Amino acid sequence: MTEAELTCQELVELVTEYLEDTLAAEQRSRFEAHLAECGGCRNYLEQMRQSINITSRLTEDSLPAPMRDELLALFRNWKENP
């Protein structure tokens, strides 16, 4: 692996920026080069896209109150619960 090549871990760290189209041109090129060679990362990217698609349809009112409250508590405390 050359220094210019992205690792799988680096790709995971950059996936949000990639999906939001905020990566610099050089980073995007490295990202896409890695995707071309790594089936696991292509699968990960597709899973992220599907997760965003599914969760974007959720509304606060679509969740039962106990589930909403539990999710909110988990998000509030996510750094405390590894």
Backbone bond lengths (Angstrom), bond angles and torsions (degrees), N, CA, C in turn:
res aa  C-N    CA-C-N  psi(-1)  N-CA   C-N-CA  omega(-1)  CA-C   N-CA-C  phi
1 M - - - 1.451 - - 1.527 108.60 -
2 T 1.322 115.80 131.77 1.462 119.85 177.44 1.519 109.09 -88.57
3 E 1.323 115.40 166.84 1.461 119.98 -179.25 1.531 111.60 -62.12
4 A 1.326 116.72 -29.21 1.464 120.67 -178.86 1.522 112.50 -74.54
5 E 1.333 116.61 -20.47 1.467 119.53 -178.43 1.519 110.41 -76.69
6 L 1.299 114.63 141.56 1.460 122.51 178.50 1.524 109.39 -85.88
7 T 1.321 117.22 142.74 1.460 120.87 172.21 1.527 108.34 -88.33
8 C 1.310 116.74 166.34 1.465 120.65 176.80 1.527 110.04 -60.39
9 Q 1.313 117.87 -41.33 1.467 121.60 179.55 1.525 110.81 -61.61
10 E 1.320 117.10 -42.79 1.459 119.94 178.70 1.526 110.79 -63.75
11 L 1.329 116.56 -39.54 1.461 120.29 178.29 1.522 110.35 -60.65
12 V 1.319 116.87 -46.10 1.470 120.98 179.57 1.530 110.07 -58.30
13 E 1.326 117.03 -40.33 1.462 120.70 -179.50 1.528 112.37 -69.03
14 L 1.327 117.54 -22.59 1.467 121.74 -176.76 1.524 113.90 -102.81
15 V 1.318 117.72 -3.25 1.464 119.93 -171.25 1.533 112.59 -60.95
16 T 1.301 118.67 -38.35 1.467 120.20 -179.97 1.526 110.52 -63.66
17 E 1.323 116.17 -45.80 1.464 119.43 178.49 1.532 110.85 -62.51
18 Y 1.323 116.78 -37.46 1.461 120.55 177.77 1.523 110.77 -62.32
19 L 1.316 115.81 -48.22 1.458 120.17 -178.72 1.526 112.24 -67.12
20 E 1.316 117.17 -28.62 1.466 121.37 177.83 1.529 111.71 -87.85
21 D 1.326 116.25 0.48 1.466 122.98 179.10 1.523 112.09 58.17
22 T 1.342 115.64 43.67 1.461 120.26 179.38 1.528 112.89 -115.63
23 L 1.320 117.61 6.01 1.469 120.20 177.53 1.524 109.90 -73.69
24 A 1.317 115.69 143.06 1.459 120.37 172.40 1.524 108.32 -64.02
25 A 1.310 116.67 155.22 1.469 122.22 -175.30 1.530 111.94 -53.87
26 E 1.320 117.91 -43.48 1.470 120.91 -179.08 1.529 110.87 -65.21
27 Q 1.332 116.86 -43.65 1.469 120.67 178.32 1.529 110.63 -63.52
28 R 1.324 116.90 -42.97 1.466 121.30 179.11 1.528 109.74 -60.34
29 S 1.306 116.86 -42.24 1.463 121.08 179.44 1.527 110.70 -62.57
30 R 1.328 117.03 -44.50 1.479 121.16 177.50 1.529 110.40 -64.20
31 F 1.313 116.50 -41.17 1.458 122.42 179.56 1.533 109.96 -59.77
32 E 1.322 115.64 -50.89 1.467 120.44 -177.61 1.517 112.32 -69.09
33 A 1.335 118.05 -31.77 1.462 120.86 175.16 1.530 109.98 -64.56
34 H 1.319 116.20 -40.94 1.467 119.76 177.95 1.532 110.04 -64.22
35 L 1.326 116.72 -44.54 1.470 120.13 178.89 1.524 111.82 -57.72
36 A 1.325 115.82 -37.82 1.467 120.16 -178.87 1.522 111.87 -62.35
37 E 1.325 116.90 -25.90 1.463 121.64 -176.15 1.534 114.24 -105.78
38 C 1.324 117.89 -11.34 1.468 119.63 -170.21 1.534 111.64 -125.06
39 G 1.317 115.52 102.95 1.458 120.90 179.12 1.519 112.94 -62.27
40 G 1.320 117.06 -35.95 1.459 120.68 179.39 1.518 111.65 -62.62
41 C 1.310 117.11 -41.17 1.466 120.56 179.43 1.521 111.18 -73.89
42 R 1.336 117.86 -32.44 1.467 119.16 173.87 1.528 109.92 -62.94
43 N 1.328 116.60 -41.54 1.469 120.57 177.01 1.525 110.90 -63.24
44 Y 1.329 116.57 -42.78 1.463 120.80 179.28 1.526 110.69 -60.66
45 L 1.324 116.96 -45.57 1.453 121.26 179.42 1.528 110.79 -60.81
46 E 1.317 116.93 -42.71 1.469 120.36 179.18 1.532 110.67 -65.40
47 Q 1.326 117.44 -39.35 1.463 120.51 177.08 1.526 110.68 -62.71
48 M 1.320 117.07 -40.06 1.469 120.51 177.86 1.524 110.05 -64.16
49 R 1.313 117.36 -43.44 1.466 120.41 178.88 1.527 110.81 -60.94
50 Q 1.334 116.32 -43.50 1.465 120.00 179.61 1.523 111.16 -66.13
51 S 1.318 117.09 -40.29 1.470 120.78 178.87 1.527 110.59 -62.02
52 I 1.319 116.87 -43.54 1.461 121.08 178.94 1.525 109.91 -63.46
53 N 1.305 116.21 -43.17 1.464 121.07 179.69 1.529 111.13 -60.94
54 I 1.309 116.38 -47.29 1.470 120.81 -177.59 1.529 111.04 -68.12
55 T 1.327 116.98 -47.22 1.459 118.95 -176.54 1.522 112.15 -71.99
56 S 1.319 117.85 -23.12 1.463 118.81 178.78 1.522 112.09 -68.93
57 R 1.321 116.84 -16.18 1.464 120.71 178.31 1.525 112.70 -86.54
58 L 1.327 116.68 -12.16 1.461 120.16 -179.76 1.515 110.71 -75.93
59 T 1.302 114.69 142.54 1.455 120.53 171.96 1.520 107.42 -123.83
60 E 1.286 116.49 162.87 1.460 120.67 178.61 1.527 110.38 -58.33
61 D 1.314 116.51 -39.19 1.459 120.81 -178.31 1.529 113.37 -73.19
62 S 1.336 117.59 -17.12 1.461 119.59 -178.62 1.528 112.31 -81.48
63 L 1.325 117.57 -9.60 1.458 121.19 179.52 1.530 110.24 -101.30
64 P 1.332 116.96 138.07 1.466 118.77 172.91 1.539 109.09 -60.91
65 A 1.297 117.24 144.14 1.468 122.08 -176.03 1.524 113.62 -51.27
66 P 1.361 119.59 -45.36 1.467 117.98 179.91 1.536 112.70 -62.19
67 M 1.320 117.00 -37.62 1.464 120.47 179.30 1.531 110.00 -68.07
68 R 1.316 116.55 -44.06 1.462 120.86 178.76 1.529 110.30 -59.11
69 D 1.337 116.52 -45.46 1.458 120.43 -178.96 1.528 111.47 -64.23
70 E 1.328 116.44 -39.46 1.471 120.20 178.67 1.529 110.57 -65.63
71 L 1.321 116.91 -44.07 1.470 120.19 178.33 1.523 111.62 -62.25
72 L 1.310 116.69 -43.49 1.461 119.86 178.66 1.527 111.17 -61.54
73 A 1.327 117.00 -40.90 1.464 120.82 178.36 1.529 110.40 -64.40
74 L 1.322 117.30 -41.31 1.468 120.71 178.61 1.521 111.03 -62.89
75 F 1.315 117.53 -43.95 1.463 120.78 179.36 1.524 111.62 -65.56
76 R 1.315 116.28 -39.19 1.467 118.95 179.13 1.527 111.49 -63.44
77 N 1.322 116.56 -33.91 1.466 121.46 -173.55 1.518 113.49 -108.24
78 W 1.314 118.80 16.64 1.461 120.16 -171.92 1.533 113.14 -61.44
79 K 1.307 118.70 -31.61 1.462 119.54 179.26 1.519 112.20 -73.37
80 E 1.310 116.85 -25.00 1.455 121.54 -179.25 1.525 112.50 -82.98
81 N 1.342 116.64 -20.42 1.472 121.23 -177.17 1.522 108.95 -117.04
82 P 1.331 117.54 91.41 1.465 119.48 -177.86 1.499 113.42 -65.88
